[in-house]
Amino acid sequence: MALDIPDELLDWRAKGFWLPAGEVTTRDFAAARHRLFDGSFTWPLLVVRDSAVRANIATMAGYAQRYDFSFAPHAKTTMAPTLLAAQLEAGAWALTVATASQALVLRRLGVPRVLIANQVLDPTALGWLAAEAARGWEVIVQVDSVAGVEAVAAAGGLPVLVELGHAGGRTGCRTVAEVVAVARAAAAAPGISLLGVTAYEGALPDVATVDAFLVTLVEAARAVAGLLDDEVLVSAGGSAWFDRVVKALEGQWLDRRRVRAVLRSGASVTHDDGFYRERTPFNREPADGRLDPALEMWAQVLSTPEPGLAVVGMGKRDAPFDEGLPVTDGLTVTKMNDHHTYVTGGSPAVGELLRFGLSHPCTAFDKWRFIPVADDADVVVDVLHTYF
């Protein structure tokens, strides 16, 4: 679907774009068909590959449709309106966010349905969400305590999902009994519409632990189903275990009520060359599809001060490092500073441009306000702008 995407202004403040004088809109810059290496950019530079993004969006849309899941990809991965619009156009049922501020961005862009996969307790934010819901916007929040239910009700009420968590995890009730108690409070609270249950399995370490947790999620859904009408919404799914979520939630397994299973995998839109390359469910189920890394960083060798060592002009301010260091063919990244990366092996020359693959897209996008999208011939076909 079409979103209300602003045409932002590029000028000297746009990192990576070489615009020492003058200004140009993102649309006009893309229309000019600049090339990555024609002098329009400086280094380091984060680039999104158009063909990989398009393929990944189509893959996940087809996957969700094949297993009869509603897809609500997590927008916090990119917070880039163009990519969010592409996911909606491919059939996404909703978009997911982590904070009220992110929900505000999506509301202003015109996203019709938003899940907030987190607890919202700020009365100012809750009041705004409730007011927007009263105007017809579909926004769903999570609760994991009676206090959370009371906060939502005090703000005017919203549709809610009760969150199940796990020991050592983040938010979420730790037992089915707690889920039921919170669900009963929500069902009885004025202005609140109880829709179902939700969970996040992405931080769990292995298939057996994930499967056991999802069995508990199904148990929780069965336990609260009597408090709902015709449909029970059950939501889960990071980008590492969505195959197990599909296996656990697929089909109509509730008596007298329809299950709407909602998958929230967000990092799939760009995939990566590290964390998700190793953990994607398509490694376990290759017949179901594949994802291609769509993010790359171009950076220049600044110095070769010692034998076997190259220092590259890219650092923690530019590239993610929380789930693994960047990678580049034939070389090894050993560490990063704020603006420098240490590379060993091979013999890169001073001034040479190196292409790096990145690990963890969620902490790549938030470092860049503007990102060129390039086709396979290195022609810039779009410019993403991010709202973090």
RODO-2510 file (C-alpha; in nm, 4 decimals, decimal comma):
residues 388
     n   res          X          Y          Z
     1     m     0,0000     0,0000     0,0000
     2     a     0,1047     0,3613    -0,0467
     3     l     0,2372     0,5445     0,2569
     4     d     0,2778     0,9170     0,3059
     5     i     0,6559     0,9162     0,2603
     6     p     0,8215     1,2590     0,2939
     7     d     1,0715     1,3716     0,0321
     8     e     1,3647     1,4538     0,2581
     9     l     1,6447     1,6992     0,1857
    10     l     2,0040     1,5884     0,1280
    11     d     2,2833     1,8344     0,1959
    12     w     2,6186     1,8554     0,3759
    13     r     2,4669     1,6865     0,6836
    14     a     2,4053     1,3556     0,5046
    15     k     2,6843     1,1168     0,6076
    16     g     2,8346     0,9308     0,3156
    17     f     2,6807     1,1561     0,0502
    18     w     2,9315     1,4032    -0,0900
    19     l     2,7389     1,7319    -0,1042
    20     p     2,9760     2,0047     0,0160
    21     a     2,7536     2,2753    -0,1359
    22     g     2,3894     2,2913    -0,2319
    23     e     2,1055     2,0552    -0,1563
    24     v     1,8837     1,8051    -0,3341
    25     t     1,5772     1,6028    -0,2396
    26     t     1,6091     1,2302    -0,1960
    27     r     1,3772     1,1704    -0,4916
    28     d     1,5729     1,3983    -0,7228
    29     f     1,9008     1,2406    -0,6127
    30     a     1,7663     0,8941    -0,6927
    31     a     1,6258     1,0135    -1,0250
    32     a     1,9719     1,1374    -1,1259
    33     r     2,0932     0,7747    -1,1401
    34     h     2,4232     0,8377    -0,9675
    35     r     2,6670     0,5491    -0,9418
    36     l     2,8285     0,4376    -0,6186
    37     f     3,1806     0,5115    -0,7413
    38     d     3,1332     0,8259    -0,9548
    39     g     3,2291     1,0767    -0,6835
    40     s     2,8780     1,1248    -0,5456
    41     f     2,9719     0,9537    -0,2181
    42     t     3,2518     0,9425     0,0337
    43     w     3,3601     0,6627     0,2640
    44     p     3,2544     0,4806     0,4703
    45     l     2,9151     0,4254     0,3099
    46     l     2,6310     0,1890     0,3980
    47     v     2,4567     0,0547     0,0869
    48     v     2,1373    -0,1488     0,0459
    49     r     2,1171    -0,3800    -0,2555
    50     d     1,7815    -0,3453    -0,4266
    51     s     1,7627    -0,6941    -0,5760
    52     a     1,8313    -0,8652    -0,2421
    53     v     1,5741    -0,6584    -0,0531
    54     r     1,3062    -0,7241    -0,3138
    55     a     1,3790    -1,0959    -0,3112
    56     n     1,3714    -1,1131     0,0697
    57     i     1,0392    -0,9295     0,0941
    58     a     0,8855    -1,1611    -0,1646
    59     t     1,0269    -1,4687     0,0092
    60     m     0,8799    -1,3809     0,3485
    61     a     0,5457    -1,2751     0,2008
    62     g     0,5204    -1,6068     0,0206
    63     y     0,6301    -1,7988     0,3293
    64     a     0,3626    -1,6397     0,5482
    65     q     0,0953    -1,6981     0,2859
    66     r     0,1979    -2,0611     0,2350
    67     y     0,1522    -2,1394     0,6052
    68     d    -0,1545    -1,9145     0,6502
    69     f     0,0192    -1,6755     0,8896
    70     s    -0,0481    -1,3045     0,9148
    71     f     0,2858    -1,1251     0,8703
    72     a     0,3609    -0,8208     1,0866
    73     p     0,7337    -0,7616     1,0282
    74     h     0,9177    -0,5612     1,2904
    75     a     0,9644    -0,2070     1,1592
    76     k     1,2314    -0,1269     1,4193
    77     t     1,4848    -0,3154     1,2060
    78     t     1,4945    -0,0402     0,9442
    79     m     1,2497     0,2401     1,0338
    80     a     1,2821     0,3232     0,6626
    81     p     0,9454     0,4227     0,5092
    82     t     1,0264     0,2930     0,1606
    83     l     1,1026    -0,0559     0,2922
    84     l     0,8002    -0,0534     0,5217
    85     a     0,5768     0,0407     0,2288
    86     a     0,7251    -0,2407     0,0200
    87     q     0,6472    -0,4925     0,2940
    88     l     0,2883    -0,3707     0,3179
    89     e     0,2514    -0,3808    -0,0597
    90     a     0,3702    -0,7424    -0,0500
    91     g     0,0823    -0,8291     0,1815
    92     a     0,1976    -0,7610     0,5375
    93     w    -0,1049    -0,7654     0,7683
    94     a     0,0502    -0,5091     1,0051
    95     l     0,3843    -0,3667     1,1115
    96     t     0,5429    -0,4142     1,4527
    97     v     0,7315    -0,1569     1,6612
    98     a     0,9056    -0,1576     1,9974
    99     t     0,8257     0,1886     2,1343
   100     a     0,5534     0,4516     2,1361
   101     s     0,7854     0,6861     1,9462
   102     q     0,8181     0,4308     1,6669
   103     a     0,4400     0,3907     1,6669
   104     l     0,4063     0,7672     1,6258
   105     v     0,6312     0,7547     1,3184
   106     l     0,4229     0,4791     1,1611
   107     r     0,1005     0,6635     1,2382
   108     r     0,2312     0,9741     1,0614
   109     l     0,3376     0,7618     0,7635
   110     g    -0,0131     0,6217     0,7374
   111     v     0,0443     0,2601     0,8436
   112     p    -0,3080     0,1308     0,9139
   113     r    -0,2331    -0,1394     1,1712
   114     v     0,0530    -0,1471     1,4251
   115     l     0,1548    -0,3925     1,6972
   116     i     0,3683    -0,2588     1,9801
   117     a     0,5688    -0,5626     2,0896
   118     n     0,6573    -0,4180     2,4264
   119     q     0,5048    -0,2831     2,7447
   120     v     0,3822     0,0779     2,7215
   121     l     0,3297     0,2389     3,0628
   122     d     0,3874     0,6100     2,9970
   123     p     0,0470     0,7756     3,0502
   124     t     0,1241     1,0473     2,7944
   125     a     0,2009     0,7939     2,5223
   126     l    -0,0890     0,5686     2,6217
   127     g    -0,3295     0,8609     2,6129
   128     w    -0,2186     0,9511     2,2602
   129     l    -0,2428     0,5893     2,1444
   130     a    -0,5933     0,5573     2,2881
   131     a    -0,7029     0,8816     2,1237
   132     e    -0,5687     0,7704     1,7855
   133     a    -0,7387     0,4334     1,8265
   134     a    -1,0649     0,6153     1,8950
   135     r    -1,0157     0,7913     1,5599
   136     g    -1,0000     0,4565     1,3830
   137     w    -0,6336     0,3593     1,3943
   138     e    -0,5676    -0,0066     1,4691
   139     v    -0,2960    -0,0255     1,7339
   140     i    -0,2375    -0,3181     1,9691
   141     v    -0,0246    -0,3115     2,2847
   142     q     0,1136    -0,5823     2,5131
   143     v     0,0590    -0,6241     2,8856
   144     d     0,2261    -0,8608     3,1311
   145     s     0,0868    -0,7375     3,4634
   146     v    -0,2321    -0,6152     3,6237
   147     a    -0,0552    -0,2804     3,6705
   148     g    -0,0044    -0,2666     3,2947
   149     v    -0,3719    -0,3389     3,2367
   150     e    -0,4659    -0,0619     3,4791
   151     a    -0,2362     0,1850     3,3003
   152     v    -0,3939     0,1068     2,9627
   153     a    -0,7441     0,1336     3,1062
   154     a    -0,6671     0,4642     3,2775
   155     a    -0,5582     0,6090     2,9425
   156     g    -0,8894     0,5194     2,7809
   157     g    -0,8298     0,1605     2,6771
   158     l    -0,6770    -0,0206     2,3804
   159     p    -0,6724    -0,3678     2,2283
   160     v    -0,4161    -0,5783     2,4143
   161     l    -0,2249    -0,9034     2,3939
   162     v    -0,1031    -1,0701     2,7123
   163     e     0,2658    -1,1472     2,6853
   164     l     0,4244    -1,4746     2,7882
   165     g     0,7943    -1,4582     2,8734
   166     h     1,0557    -1,7060     2,9865
   167     a     1,3042    -1,7294     3,2718
   168     g     1,5960    -1,4942     3,2233
   169     g     1,4207    -1,3237     2,9330
   170     r     1,2855    -0,9761     2,9049
   171     t     0,9190    -0,8783     2,9575
   172     g     0,6324    -1,1269     2,9777
   173     c     0,4477    -1,3354     3,2363
   174     r     0,6579    -1,6279     3,3465
   175     t     0,3763    -1,8815     3,3891
   176     v     0,0466    -1,9679     3,2240
   177     a    -0,1287    -1,8936     3,5525
   178     e     0,0085    -1,5391     3,5417
   179     v    -0,1053    -1,5031     3,1791
   180     v    -0,4561    -1,6079     3,2787
   181     a    -0,4661    -1,3635     3,5720
   182     v    -0,3581    -1,0722     3,3522
   183     a    -0,5985    -1,1786     3,0769
   184     r    -0,8902    -1,1857     3,3206
   185     a    -0,8000    -0,8378     3,4418
   186     a    -0,7849    -0,7145     3,0819
   187     a    -1,1168    -0,8749     2,9907
   188     a    -1,2829    -0,7041     3,2876
   189     a    -1,1212    -0,3612     3,2413
   190     p    -1,3234    -0,0783     3,0845
   191     g    -1,2189     0,0170     2,7330
   192     i    -0,9799    -0,2757     2,6872
   193     s    -1,0300    -0,5376     2,4194
   194     l    -0,8451    -0,8622     2,4879
   195     l    -0,7243    -1,0114     2,1587
   196     g    -0,4996    -1,2999     2,2610
   197     v    -0,1440    -1,3808     2,3639
   198     t     0,2031    -1,3017     2,2404
   199     a     0,5636    -1,4048     2,3023
   200     y     0,9206    -1,3632     2,1812
   201     e     1,1360    -1,6721     2,1412
   202     g     1,4281    -1,5133     1,9571
   203     a     1,6752    -1,5074     2,2456
   204     l     1,6411    -1,8765     2,3290
   205     p     1,9458    -2,0919     2,2561
   206     d     1,8290    -2,4028     2,0707
   207     v     1,5433    -2,5852     1,9001
   208     a     1,4449    -2,7899     2,2045
   209     t     1,4191    -2,4849     2,4298
   210     v     1,2284    -2,2870     2,1672
   211     d     0,9849    -2,5725     2,1078
   212     a     0,9190    -2,6132     2,4791
   213     f     0,8511    -2,2419     2,5149
   214     l     0,6112    -2,2452     2,2199
   215     v     0,4236    -2,5389     2,3736
   216     t     0,3683    -2,3142     2,6742
   217     l     0,2485    -2,0343     2,4448
   218     v    -0,0103    -2,2680     2,2926
   219     e    -0,1142    -2,3698     2,6442
   220     a    -0,1555    -2,0042     2,7365
   221     a    -0,3683    -1,9398     2,4278
   222     r    -0,5933    -2,2324     2,5160
   223     a    -0,6206    -2,1097     2,8743
   224     v    -0,7430    -1,7610     2,7791
   225     a    -0,9516    -1,8535     2,4729
   226     g    -1,2718    -1,8642     2,6749
   227     l    -1,2336    -1,4940     2,7512
   228     l    -1,2376    -1,4019     2,3811
   229     d    -1,4973    -1,4036     2,1066
   230     d    -1,4518    -1,5746     1,7700
   231     e    -1,0787    -1,5140     1,7084
   232     v    -0,7688    -1,5605     1,9222
   233     l    -0,4597    -1,3764     1,8054
   234     v    -0,1336    -1,5589     1,8831
   235     s     0,1849    -1,3712     1,7960
   236     a     0,5528    -1,4681     1,8019
   237     g     0,8514    -1,4899     1,5744
   238     g     1,1931    -1,3321     1,5682
   239     s     1,4165    -1,3930     1,2673
   240     a     1,6076    -1,6928     1,4037
   241     w     1,3307    -1,9414     1,4908
   242     f     1,0303    -1,8563     1,2767
   243     d     1,0198    -2,2106     1,1365
   244     r     0,9603    -2,3435     1,4871
   245     v     0,6891    -2,0808     1,5410
   246     v     0,5172    -2,1975     1,2219
   247     k     0,5392    -2,5595     1,3320
   248     a     0,3928    -2,4790     1,6750
   249     l     0,1150    -2,2404     1,5697
   250     e     0,0170    -2,3605     1,2226
   251     g    -0,3437    -2,4613     1,1635
   252     q    -0,6674    -2,4249     1,3552
   253     w    -0,6021    -2,5925     1,6901
   254     l    -0,8584    -2,4188     1,9121
   255     d    -1,2119    -2,5495     1,9559
   256     r    -1,4859    -2,3050     1,8545
   257     r    -1,2424    -2,0187     1,7930
   258     r    -1,0274    -1,9204     1,4983
   259     v    -0,6532    -1,8824     1,5512
   260     r    -0,4880    -1,5851     1,3838
   261     a    -0,1177    -1,6643     1,3993
   262     v     0,0982    -1,3550     1,3545
   263     l     0,4675    -1,3749     1,2643
   264     r     0,6838    -1,0702     1,3458
   265     s     1,0258    -1,1500     1,1925
   266     g     1,1900    -0,8176     1,1030
   267     a     1,5577    -0,8747     1,0211
   268     s     1,4546    -1,0877     0,7240
   269     v     1,4056    -0,7767     0,5095
   270     t     1,7814    -0,7349     0,4649
   271     h     1,9180    -1,0515     0,6279
   272     d     2,2937    -1,0226     0,6998
   273     d     2,6400    -1,1740     0,6622
   274     g     2,6759    -1,2836     1,0239
   275     f     2,4268    -1,3530     1,3007
   276     y     2,1263    -1,4299     1,0798
   277     r     2,3284    -1,5949     0,8059
   278     e     2,4194    -1,8575     1,0655
   279     r     2,0784    -1,8736     1,2334
   280     t     1,8181    -1,8293     0,9607
   281     p     1,5501    -2,0987     0,9704
   282     f     1,6063    -2,1532     0,5991
   283     n     1,9311    -2,3272     0,6910
   284     r     1,7151    -2,5907     0,8579
   285     e     1,4396    -2,5814     0,5961
   286     p     1,6073    -2,4903     0,2635
   287     a     1,3068    -2,6008     0,0592
   288     d     1,1051    -2,3190     0,2196
   289     g     1,3160    -2,0401     0,0706
   290     r     1,6309    -1,8386     0,1140
   291     l     1,7299    -1,4910     0,2205
   292     d     2,0101    -1,2861     0,0683
   293     p     2,2280    -1,0323     0,2523
   294     a     2,1254    -0,6871     0,1317
   295     l     2,3540    -0,4691     0,3452
   296     e     2,7124    -0,3847     0,2595
   297     m     2,9617    -0,1283     0,3825
   298     w     3,2231     0,0274     0,1572
   299     a     3,5298     0,1664     0,3330
   300     q     3,8801     0,2718     0,2360
   301     v     4,2143     0,1397     0,3542
   302     l     4,3757     0,4337     0,5352
   303     s     4,7050     0,2821     0,6392
   304     t     4,9160    -0,0339     0,6315
   305     p     5,1419     0,0586     0,9244
   306     e     5,2710    -0,2928     0,9996
   307     p     5,3230    -0,6087     0,7965
   308     g     4,9943    -0,7962     0,7722
   309     l     4,7856    -0,5125     0,9198
   310     a     4,5556    -0,2712     0,7398
   311     v     4,3604     0,0042     0,9115
   312     v     4,0307     0,0854     0,7417
   313     g     3,8257     0,4039     0,7733
   314     m     3,5150     0,2480     0,9238
   315     g     3,4261     0,2069     1,2886
   316     k     3,1633     0,1529     1,5544
   317     r     2,9948     0,4791     1,4562
   318     d     2,9317     0,3316     1,1115
   319     a     2,8873    -0,0461     1,1334
   320     p     2,7219    -0,2847     1,3823
   321     f     2,9481    -0,4831     1,6133
   322     d     2,7137    -0,6145     1,8845
   323     e     2,6434    -0,9497     1,7131
   324     g     2,9732    -1,0030     1,5351
   325     l     3,2302    -0,7948     1,3510
   326     p     3,2019    -0,7064     0,9820
   327     v     3,3448    -0,9534     0,7327
   328     t     3,5270    -0,9129     0,4019
   329     d     3,6515    -1,1727     0,1551
   330     g     4,0018    -1,3036     0,2154
   331     l     4,0675    -1,0825     0,5191
   332     t     3,9906    -1,0930     0,8906
   333     v     3,8491    -0,8075     1,0963
   334     t     4,0072    -0,8287     1,4417
   335     k     3,8709    -0,5218     1,6204
   336     m     3,7019    -0,1847     1,5755
   337     n     3,7404     0,1620     1,7263
   338     d     3,4990     0,4511     1,6830
   339     h     3,6282     0,5302     1,3335
   340     h     3,8829     0,2601     1,2523
   341     t     3,8714    -0,1111     1,1761
   342     y     4,1730    -0,3410     1,2028
   343     v     4,2104    -0,5976     0,9261
   344     t     4,4679    -0,8745     0,8951
   345     g     4,5602    -1,1128     0,6159
   346     g     4,6160    -1,0428     0,2500
   347     s     4,7819    -0,7281     0,1215
   348     p     4,5233    -0,4523     0,0646
   349     a     4,6740    -0,1306    -0,0676
   350     v     4,6481     0,2141     0,0870
   351     g     4,3485     0,3863    -0,0712
   352     e     4,1805     0,0614    -0,1788
   353     l     3,8059     0,0317    -0,1274
   354     l     3,6889    -0,2804     0,0542
   355     r     3,3382    -0,4213     0,0671
   356     f     3,2261    -0,5485     0,4072
   357     g     2,9312    -0,7664     0,4957
   358     l     2,7603    -0,6809     0,8231
   359     s     2,6103    -0,8727     1,1131
   360     h     2,2793    -0,7654     1,2726
   361     p     2,0781    -0,5229     1,0568
   362     c     1,8914    -0,3806     1,3571
   363     t     2,2046    -0,1960     1,4705
   364     a     2,3194    -0,1029     1,1200
   365     f     2,0269     0,1124     1,0069
   366     d     2,0178     0,3257     1,3209
   367     k     2,3653     0,4631     1,2466
   368     w     2,2619     0,6134     0,9118
   369     r     2,0067     0,8862     0,8395
   370     f     2,0258     0,8355     0,4619
   371     i     2,1207     0,5162     0,2760
   372     p     2,1575     0,4712    -0,1005
   373     v     1,9833     0,1746    -0,2596
   374     a     2,1851     0,0385    -0,5516
   375     d     2,1016    -0,2052    -0,8271
   376     d     2,3385    -0,4802    -0,9332
   377     a     2,5158    -0,2411    -1,1711
   378     d     2,5958    -0,0029    -0,8802
   379     v     2,3408     0,2551    -0,9979
   380     v     2,1545     0,4310    -0,7171
   381     v     1,7824     0,3721    -0,7665
   382     d     1,6501     0,5034    -0,4353
   383     v     1,7580     0,6774    -0,1156
   384     l     1,6256     0,5437     0,2137
   385     h     1,5808     0,7759     0,5086
   386     t     1,5478     0,6330     0,8561
   387     y     1,3470     0,7589     1,1538
   388     f     1,5105     0,6451     1,4787
***
